[in-house]
């Protein structure tokens, strides 16, 4: 199976900085105060422990920690549709069967999820990092949505503690309910327009008609699809469900040991000197 980003930048306007006298793109250099421009291979990563105190880490050391990309999504749990608060969702991806052999398992999983009114939850590795994701039916196919980890979401309590718990005015509540009822309708995203972006687009079009566009060097853009095996994901989930909790814990421990094992990562490169 392959996954493709389900979102795009759409009509949002993105500007580049251009040097008007020469018509060339403005480029940026890495500069150290008192030294000037430096080479990128002289740069290391720094984590600030406290003001002015940094732990320095070589980029190769970070690279060595990246996990091996897997072609499987390990489904470990199923929950009711709508049970997960939208706050936890991050990015959506369309899941596509890439050949006829994979299509049968794809349809089985899609239909089983639809009939059960549940979504699958699992983990997979993409671009060297582990992600949590849900898998659910979407039209004729499947939609994978990555989730945020627990430490990436702030608790709402500190922001709502000062809200008064008093009963609202009955008349105002009735008016609000009437307004909600009157304006209730099926959601159609095409009904909502980004008026600011439209005005900027009109400004660009008007300028393009009055003045010939300047030749500017374009940056290369590339993209790809992450591959996952949904059939194997379903099999793993079923096998995992049959194991005892003790076996599951042992498997989790072995998985952790494998990730930290030298065989799973490349050795950090050492700088000469």
N, C-alpha and C positions, 0 to 999 in steps of 0.2 A: 504494500500500500504506500501511497505518497500523501503528504500533507502540504497544502498551499495556504498562504496567508489569506484570510477571508476579508481583510480590510485593506483600504488603500488611502492615499492622501486626498483623493477626490479633487475637488476644485480649489482647495486651499492654495493660496499664492505663496510661493517661496522665492525670495530674492537672493541674489548673489551681489557681493560688493565688487564694483567695477571702477577702475581708474579712468575717469572721464576723458582726460586729455589724450591718453593712448588707446583707450578702448580695451584694455587688458584686465583680466580677473586679478583681484587683490589676493595675494598668497600670504600665508603666515609662516613665520620662522620661530623656532624654539630659541629663546634668548635668555641668558643668565645675566642679571645685573652686574656690571663691572667686568664682564667677560665678553659678552656679545653672543652672536649666533653659535650654536653648538650642533654636533652631529647627534642623530637620534640614538645611535648605539652607545652613547655616553649617558643615556637617561635610565634611571632605575625608578621603581615605584616606592613611594614613601607613605607610611601610615602614621598619622599624628596621634601619639598616645596622650600627650598633653601639650599645652602651648609651647611651640618651638622644639618639641622633642619628637623625633621621627624614628620609626623602625624602617630601615631600607631593605627592599626585597628586589632581587633581580627578576626581570620579566620571564626568564627561562624557568625560574622556580615556580612562578604562577602557572606557566604553561604545563609544567610537569604534573600539576594537580588536576588538570582537566580530565574528566572521565571519558572512557572509550565510548564513542557513539554506538548505540545499540539499535537494531532494526525491530525491536519489539516494544510494545507498550504493555507493561505488566498491570493488568486490572486486578486490584486487590479488594475492591469494595463496590457496592451498588447502593444508591440512595434514591429516594423519591424525587421526581422532577419538581423543581421549585424549592427544595429543601435547603439548597446552598444560597446564601445571601449574595446578591449581585456584587457586593463590595469585594468579594474574594476573586471574581473573575478578572483575568488580565487580557489575553489575546486569543481571538478565534482563528481556527484553521479548518479549511475544508479537507476532508479525508476522502481519497479517491482510490479505487482498485486499479492497479496498473496492468493487470492481465486477466484473462478469463479464469485461470486457476484460482486466483485470489478473490474473484468476484463472488463465488458461491459463499465462502465464509463471510464475506462482507455483507451480503444480503441476510444471512442467518443472524448475524450479530445485530444488524439494524432492525430487523423485524422483531427479534426477541426483546430488545430494549423498548421498542415502541409498544408491544403488547403488555409489557410489565409496567409501563409508565415510569421507568427508572433510568438513571444515567450511571454509567460506569466511571469509577475513579481509579486512576493508576499513575505510574511514574515512568518517565522515559528520559533519555539523555539526548540533548540537541546542542550542537556547538560546544561540546565539552562540559555542559552544565546540566544538572538534573532538574527536571520540572515535574510538578504535579499537574494533572489534567483530568478533565471530564470528557466523556465520550457519549454523545446522544444523537438520536435521529434528527435529520434536517432535510425536509423534503424527501427526495428520492435517495439521499445519501446520508452521510454521517458528518457531524461537526465535533471537532476536538477544541476545547477551550482550556488554555493553561490557567492555573490558579496561583494566587499569591501564597507564599509561606506565612506561617503564623506571625513571625517577627517582622513582616512587611506591612502589617495592618495595625493602625493605631486604635486604641480603645476609644469608644465614643463617650464614655462616662465623664471624663474631665470637661468635655465641651458642653454637656447637657445638664450638669449639676445645678446650675443657677436658674434653670427653667422652673417656674412656679407650677406646683401640682394642683392649683385651685381649679374648680369647675368653670368651664367657659360659659359665657352668656348664652342662654337658650335661643334667643332671637338671632344672634350672630351665627350660632351653630346651624340653625335652620336655613339661614340665607346661604351659608357656605355649602350646605348639602344640596340646596336647590341649584346653585351655580354648577356644582360638580355634575349633577344629573343632566342639566341642560347642555353642558359641553362634553358629555361622554360620547365617544365615537371610536370605531376601530382605528388603530394606529396606522398611519400612512406616512412614512418618512419623506415622501415627495412633497407633502404639504408644508414642510418646514424649509425655509430658504435661509442661506447664509448671505444676508444682504450686504454686509461689509465686503466679503469676498467678491460678490457680484459687482460692487462699485469699483473695487480695485481693478477687476478684470476689464471693466468698461474704460477706465483710465488708461490701462496698458494698450487696449485696442485703439483708442483715440490717438495716443502718441505714436503707435506703430504706423498709422495712416499718414500722419503729418511728417514723420521723419524715418528715414531708412534705418533699420536695426543695425547695431554695431556687431561686427564679427568678434565673438568671444570664444576662447578655448573651452571646450566641453569636457567634463570629467566622465570617466567610464563608469557605467553602472552594470552590476551583475546580480543575478539572483539564482535561487535553486529551490529544490524541494527536498524535504526530509522524508526518508523512507521508513515506514514501520510495517510490521507484519501483524495484521489484525487476527488472522487465523491462529497464529501462535499465541497472541494475547489472550484469546478466548480459552485456548487449551490450558495456558498457564493459570488463568483465573480459576478454572474448574478443578485443576489438580491441586491448587493451593487451598481451595475450599474443603477438599477431602482430608487434608492433613490436620493433625491435632495441633492445638495451640503450642505445645511444647516443640513440635517439629518446626513450626513456623518461626518460633523464637530462635531456634538453632540455625535455621536457614538465613535469618536476618543477620545473625552474628557472623556466619561464614561470608555473607555478602559484604559486610563491613570490612572484614579482614582482607578479602580479595581486593577491595578498592584501595586499601592502604598498602597492599603488597607491592614490592618493587616491580614485579612483572606486569602490573597494570599501568605503570607510568614510566616515562622516560627519565633518565638521570639528568639533573640540572647541569647546564653547561657552565663551566668555570671560565671567568675572564682571565686573560693572560696578564701577567704583571705581578 
